[in-house]
């Protein structure tokens, strides 16, 4: 289904006004396998958060998510699957991410596992965007809830 038609269907289902803004349309991760797996975790209710590099937002000129934002999550191929609502945003140094926060992402059983995967992600993204990963790097930790899915 095309993204605009999906959004229109969501608005009709939710009763929200036609002027309601979709802040972003995206897939999680940097690979097809990861994007589709993370989407699956969202759809089964296991993933309720995500973390991003604050520097990535700054370099791309994108605004940091805000509480109340509505976004469409797609699979790797851009097919829309759900609408999420941002329920919390924290900006903190990478080193201050605790397991209580990390487990909200629904991906890992230990803080060490979360750190291994996210360090690799931030290093790869940093090489692509032009920033250097450090443990003091600011991370945007975004909590969300699924409010609509097809």
C-alpha positions in Angstrom: 0.0 0.0 0.0 1.2 3.5 -0.8 2.2 5.7 2.1 -0.3 8.5 1.5 -3.2 6.0 1.2 -2.0 4.4 4.4 -2.0 7.7 6.2 -5.5 8.6 4.9 -6.7 5.2 6.1 -5.2 5.9 9.6 -6.8 9.3 9.8 -10.2 7.9 8.9 -9.8 5.1 11.4 -8.6 7.4 14.2 -11.0 10.3 13.6 -8.2 12.8 13.6 -8.5 15.8 11.4 -7.1 15.7 7.8 -4.6 18.3 8.8 -2.9 16.0 11.2 0.8 15.8 10.3 2.9 12.7 9.7 6.2 13.9 11.0 8.3 11.1 9.5 8.1 7.9 7.4 11.0 5.5 8.0 12.3 2.0 8.6 14.5 0.9 11.4 18.1 -0.2 10.9 20.7 0.0 8.1 20.0 -3.4 6.4 17.0 -5.1 5.0 17.2 -8.0 7.5 17.5 -5.7 10.5 14.8 -3.3 9.3 12.3 -6.1 8.8 13.2 -7.8 12.1 12.8 -4.6 14.1 9.5 -3.9 12.4 8.4 -7.3 13.4 9.3 -6.6 17.1 7.3 -3.4 16.9 4.2 -5.1 15.5 4.2 -7.9 18.1 4.5 -5.3 20.9 8.1 -6.1 22.0 9.8 -2.9 20.8 8.7 0.3 22.4 11.8 2.5 21.9 14.6 3.4 19.6 17.9 5.3 19.9 19.5 7.6 17.4 22.6 9.7 17.2 21.9 13.4 18.0 24.7 14.2 15.7 23.0 12.4 12.9 19.9 14.6 13.3 22.2 17.7 13.3 24.2 16.7 10.3 21.1 15.8 8.3 19.3 19.0 9.4 16.4 17.0 10.8 14.5 18.0 13.9 14.7 15.7 17.0 11.5 13.8 17.7 9.1 15.4 20.1 6.4 13.9 22.4 3.2 13.6 20.4 4.9 13.1 17.0 3.1 10.7 14.7 5.2 8.6 12.2 4.8 5.8 9.8 7.0 2.8 10.1 7.7 0.9 7.0 9.5 -2.3 6.0 12.8 -2.1 4.1 11.0 -1.8 0.8 9.0 1.2 2.0 5.7 -0.6 2.6 3.8 1.1 5.5 2.9 -1.2 8.4 2.0 1.0 11.4 1.7 4.5 12.9 3.6 5.2 16.1 3.2 8.0 18.5 6.2 9.4 20.4 5.6 9.2 24.1 9.0 10.2 25.5 12.3 11.7 24.4 15.5 11.9 26.3 18.9 13.1 25.1 21.7 11.6 27.1 25.3 10.4 26.6 25.6 6.9 25.1 27.4 5.8 28.3 24.3 6.6 30.4 22.0 4.3 28.6 21.0 1.7 31.2 19.6 -1.7 30.7 16.2 -0.5 31.9 16.2 1.8 28.9 17.9 -0.5 26.5 15.4 -3.3 27.1 12.5 -1.0 25.9 14.0 -1.4 22.5 13.1 -5.1 22.7 16.2 -6.4 20.9 18.6 -7.6 23.5 18.8 -9.6 26.7 21.7 -7.8 28.2 23.2 -4.3 28.3 26.4 -5.6 26.8 24.5 -7.1 23.8 22.7 -3.8 23.3 26.0 -1.9 23.5 27.6 -4.2 21.0 24.9 -3.8 18.4 24.4 0.0 18.9 28.2 0.7 18.9 28.5 -1.0 15.6 25.4 0.9 14.3 26.7 4.3 15.4 30.2 3.6 14.0 28.7 2.6 10.7 26.3 5.6 10.6 29.1 7.9 11.7 31.4 6.8 8.9 28.5 7.4 6.5 27.4 10.8 7.9 30.8 12.2 9.1 30.7 12.0 12.9 32.8 9.9 15.2 31.3 7.5 17.8 32.3 8.1 21.4 30.7 6.9 24.6 30.0 10.6 25.4 28.1 11.0 22.1 24.6 12.3 22.7 21.9 9.8 21.9 18.2 10.6 21.3 16.3 7.9 23.1 12.7 7.9 21.8 9.9 5.9 23.4 6.7 5.2 21.3 3.5 3.3 21.1 1.8 1.7 18.1 -1.5 3.5 17.6 -2.5 1.9 14.3 -1.4 -1.0 12.2 -2.8 -2.6 9.1 
